[in-house]
Amino acid sequence: MSGSMKAESKRSEYSGSPVPFAFFLALFLVFLVLAIIYFPYRSMRPQEFLMPVLFGTIAFVALMFLPATVAINKEWEEAIILRFGKYKRLVGPGYFFKWPVAESLLKQDKRIITLDVSRQEVMTKDNISVTIDAVVFMKIVSTKDSLVNIQNLWNSVMKHAQTTMRDVVGNVELDELLARRDQIADRIGKIVERETQDWGVDIISVNLQTVELPEDMKRVIARQAEAEREKRAVIIKSEGELTAAENLEKAVQKMSQQAMYLRTLSSLEDISYDQSNTIVFAIPMDMAKGEIMGMSAFATANRAKKAPGTRKRGEKT
């Protein structure tokens, strides 16, 4: 219901009566006919030419005003009509009629406008100087408000966007500015739109184009990024070693002493293909402990077997 009422009011605003054009056209034709009728074709007395000249002059003036009663807007334009300096109505694309002298018009472009916010040097919250610029995309939504409520609309919006950009960037730290550029740009756009809502404009978006840092700060950030990459590499390497150690521990729990010995021999075989290398292979003591204990037990058993024979030979003698 509200949409149909708005459309109807829009049509009523756009509707322009052809009365001015018809009035001056009729005035021209009437006084032209009167000039022809009162023209003295046979008499040459000057006083008889007064009325035809007067009628002809009025017809000529009406003819001169006739084009001024018609004006044309392009497809992307709207205009407001001021009658004796006071707002009268809104007119849209196409031709329309107005009263010359008494009425004047002001046109407005309804297309999306791009405003470049000039480069500004701003101090961030952590006292780092950055150079930043932006671009504002906006559109006229109320032709009357944009022409009546504000003078030099585009320059005013650009100056307001500059001030807002300095305020917002000055309240954030450098890391936040570099990591959350889109959120900061949205915040700037919302503030500008709220402050300019009475100007008849709609702020479509605000984009931060360039954030330029000092050269020494660029070097510091590069060193920080390199340290972060080295940190991640060390963490990944240590996690891999931890995983390998856990897997080896599980394998040791499942393998016996002989299996570990065979695994050691297999590792030696795998790395001994190149004869030009000297390989020093450290064997853990717990791995050799079983062999040493076995050899010791074997020697003890042999001595025990030999001991009874020696005693028997002693007894015979």
C-alpha positions in Angstrom: 0.0 0.0 0.0 2.8 2.4 0.9 4.7 1.5 -2.3 1.7 2.3 -4.5 1.2 5.6 -2.6 4.8 6.5 -3.1 4.6 5.7 -6.8 1.4 7.7 -7.2 3.1 10.7 -5.4 6.1 10.3 -7.7 3.9 10.4 -10.8 2.1 13.5 -9.4 5.4 15.2 -8.8 6.7 14.3 -12.2 3.5 15.3 -14.0 4.0 18.7 -15.6 1.1 20.6 -17.1 1.6 22.0 -20.6 -0.3 25.2 -19.6 2.8 27.4 -20.0 3.5 26.2 -23.5 -0.2 26.4 -24.5 -0.5 29.9 -23.1 2.4 31.4 -25.0 1.5 29.6 -28.1 -2.1 30.9 -27.9 -0.7 34.4 -27.1 1.5 34.3 -30.2 -1.3 33.1 -32.5 -3.9 35.6 -31.2 -1.6 38.7 -31.4 -0.3 37.5 -34.8 -3.8 37.4 -36.1 -4.6 40.8 -34.6 -1.5 42.3 -36.2 -2.6 40.9 -39.6 -6.2 42.1 -39.1 -5.2 45.7 -38.0 -2.5 46.1 -40.6 -3.3 49.0 -42.8 -2.9 47.7 -46.3 -4.2 50.8 -48.1 -3.3 53.7 -45.8 0.2 54.9 -45.2 -0.4 57.1 -42.2 2.0 56.4 -39.3 -0.6 56.5 -36.6 -2.5 53.6 -38.2 0.7 51.3 -37.9 0.8 51.7 -34.1 -1.6 48.9 -33.2 -0.3 46.3 -35.7 3.3 47.0 -34.5 2.2 46.6 -30.9 0.4 43.4 -31.6 3.3 42.1 -33.7 5.7 42.9 -30.9 3.6 41.0 -28.3 3.4 38.1 -30.7 7.2 38.2 -31.2 7.9 38.3 -27.5 5.4 35.3 -26.9 7.2 33.4 -29.7 10.6 34.1 -28.0 9.3 32.8 -24.6 7.8 29.7 -26.2 11.1 27.6 -26.2 11.8 28.7 -22.6 8.6 26.9 -21.5 10.0 23.5 -22.4 13.0 21.8 -20.7 14.4 18.3 -21.0 16.1 16.0 -18.4 18.3 13.1 -19.4 17.5 9.5 -18.3 19.8 9.8 -15.2 18.7 13.3 -14.2 16.1 14.8 -11.9 15.3 18.4 -11.4 13.4 20.6 -8.9 11.3 23.6 -10.0 11.6 26.8 -8.0 8.8 29.3 -8.4 9.9 32.7 -7.3 12.7 31.0 -5.4 10.5 28.6 -3.5 10.4 24.8 -4.1 7.4 23.9 -6.2 7.8 20.3 -7.6 10.1 17.6 -8.7 10.5 16.6 -12.4 12.1 13.4 -13.7 13.6 12.3 -17.1 12.1 13.5 -20.3 10.5 16.8 -21.3 8.5 19.0 -19.0 7.0 22.5 -19.0 7.7 25.5 -16.8 6.8 29.2 -16.7 9.7 31.3 -18.0 11.1 34.0 -15.6 8.8 32.9 -12.8 10.2 29.4 -12.5 13.8 28.1 -12.5 15.1 24.6 -12.3 18.1 22.9 -10.6 19.3 19.6 -12.0 20.9 16.7 -10.2 22.7 13.6 -11.5 21.2 10.3 -10.1 24.0 8.0 -11.2 26.5 6.5 -8.8 29.3 9.0 -8.1 32.9 8.0 -7.2 34.8 10.4 -4.9 38.5 10.1 -4.3 39.5 10.9 -0.8 42.9 12.5 -1.1 45.9 11.0 0.6 46.2 11.8 4.3 49.0 11.3 6.8 47.5 9.8 10.0 49.0 8.8 13.3 47.7 5.4 14.5 46.8 4.5 18.1 50.3 3.0 18.7 52.0 6.2 17.4 53.0 5.0 13.9 52.6 7.5 11.0 50.9 6.0 8.0 49.7 7.6 4.7 46.3 6.4 3.6 43.7 7.3 1.0 40.2 6.0 0.1 37.4 6.0 -2.4 33.7 6.6 -1.6 30.9 5.3 -3.8 27.6 7.2 -3.3 24.3 7.9 -5.0 21.6 10.6 -4.8 18.4 9.3 -3.2 16.6 12.6 -2.6 17.1 15.3 -5.2 15.4 18.0 -3.2 17.5 17.4 -0.1 20.7 17.3 -2.0 20.0 20.6 -3.7 18.2 22.5 -0.8 19.9 21.2 2.3 23.6 21.4 1.4 25.8 23.6 -0.8 28.5 21.9 -2.9 27.4 18.4 -2.0 30.3 16.4 -3.5 33.0 18.6 -1.8 31.2 18.4 1.5 30.9 14.6 1.5 34.6 14.3 0.5 35.7 16.6 3.3 33.6 14.7 5.8 35.0 11.4 4.7 38.5 12.7 5.1 37.8 13.8 8.7 36.1 10.5 9.6 38.9 8.5 8.1 41.5 10.3 10.2 39.4 9.8 13.4 38.8 6.1 12.8 42.3 5.2 11.8 43.7 7.3 14.7 41.8 5.0 17.1 43.2 1.7 15.9 46.6 0.1 16.1 48.7 -0.6 13.0 48.3 -4.4 13.2 44.5 -4.0 13.3 44.6 -1.5 10.4 46.5 -3.9 8.3 44.5 -7.0 9.3 41.0 -5.5 9.3 40.9 -3.0 6.5 37.4 -4.0 5.3 35.9 -3.7 8.8 37.5 -0.3 9.3 36.3 0.9 5.8 32.7 -0.3 6.7 32.9 1.7 10.0 34.0 4.8 8.1 31.1 4.3 5.7 28.5 3.9 8.4 29.7 7.1 10.2 29.6 9.1 7.0 26.2 7.8 6.0 24.8 8.6 9.5 26.2 12.2 9.4 25.0 12.9 5.8 21.5 11.3 5.9 19.9 14.8 5.7 21.9 15.6 2.5 19.9 13.2 0.3 22.8 10.8 -0.4 23.3 7.1 0.1 26.9 6.0 0.9 27.1 2.7 -0.9 30.6 1.8 0.2 34.0 3.1 1.3 37.2 1.4 0.3 40.7 2.0 1.7 42.9 2.0 -1.3 46.5 2.4 -0.1 48.1 2.1 3.3 51.7 3.3 3.0 54.2 2.7 5.8 57.6 4.3 6.5 60.6 2.5 5.1 62.0 1.6 8.6 58.6 0.2 9.6 58.5 -1.9 6.4 61.9 -3.5 7.4 60.6 -4.2 10.9 57.5 -5.9 9.6 59.6 -7.9 7.2 61.9 -9.1 10.0 58.8 -9.9 12.1 57.3 -12.0 9.3 60.6 -13.8 8.8 60.8 -14.6 12.5 57.2 -15.9 12.5 57.9 -18.2 9.5 61.0 -19.5 11.3 59.0 -20.1 14.5 56.4 -22.1 12.5 59.1 -24.1 10.8 60.7 -25.0 14.2 57.3 -25.9 15.7 56.4 -28.1 12.7 59.8 -29.8 12.9 59.5 -30.4 16.6 56.0 -31.8 16.2 57.3 -34.2 13.6 60.1 -35.3 15.9 57.7 -35.8 18.7 55.4 -38.0 16.5 58.4 -40.0 15.3 59.6 -40.6 18.9 56.1 -41.7 19.9 55.9 -44.1 17.0 59.4 -45.5 17.8 58.4 -46.0 21.4 55.4 -48.0 20.3 57.6 -50.0 18.0 60.1 -50.7 20.8 57.4 -51.9 23.1 56.3 -54.4 20.5 59.8 -55.6 19.4 61.9 -58.1 21.5 65.7 -57.8 22.1 66.4 -60.0 19.1 64.1 -58.1 16.9 65.8 -54.8 17.9 69.1 -56.4 17.1 67.9 -57.4 13.6 66.4 -54.0 13.1 69.9 -52.5 14.0 71.6 -54.8 11.5 69.0 -53.8 8.8 69.6 -50.1 9.4 73.3 -50.7 9.1 72.7 -52.5 5.8 70.5 -49.7 4.5 73.1 -47.0 5.1 76.2 -49.0 4.1 75.8 -48.8 0.3 78.3 -46.0 -0.1 81.7 -47.5 0.7 83.5 -44.1 0.8 81.7 -43.1 4.0 82.8 -44.0 7.5 79.8 -44.8 9.7 79.9 -44.6 13.4 76.9 -46.4 14.8 76.2 -46.0 18.5 74.6 -49.1 20.0 72.6 -48.5 23.2 73.8 -50.3 26.3 70.4 -51.9 26.9 70.6 -53.4 23.5 74.0 -55.0 24.1 73.2 -55.9 27.7 71.3 -59.1 26.6 74.2 -60.3 24.5 76.8 -59.6 27.3 74.6 -61.4 29.9 74.1 -64.3 27.5 77.9 -64.7 26.8 78.6 -64.4 30.6 76.0 -67.2 31.4 77.5 -69.3 28.6 81.0 -69.0 30.1 79.8 -69.8 33.6 78.1 -72.9 32.3 81.2 -74.1 30.6 83.3 -73.6 33.7 80.7 -75.5 35.7 80.9 -78.4 33.3 84.7 -78.6 33.5 84.8 -78.4 37.3 83.5 -82.0 38.1 86.1 -83.7 35.8 88.9 -81.9 37.5 87.8 -83.0 41.0 87.5 -86.7 39.8 91.1 -86.7 38.5 92.3 -85.3 41.8 90.5 -88.0 43.8 92.1 -90.8 41.7 95.6 -89.5 42.4 
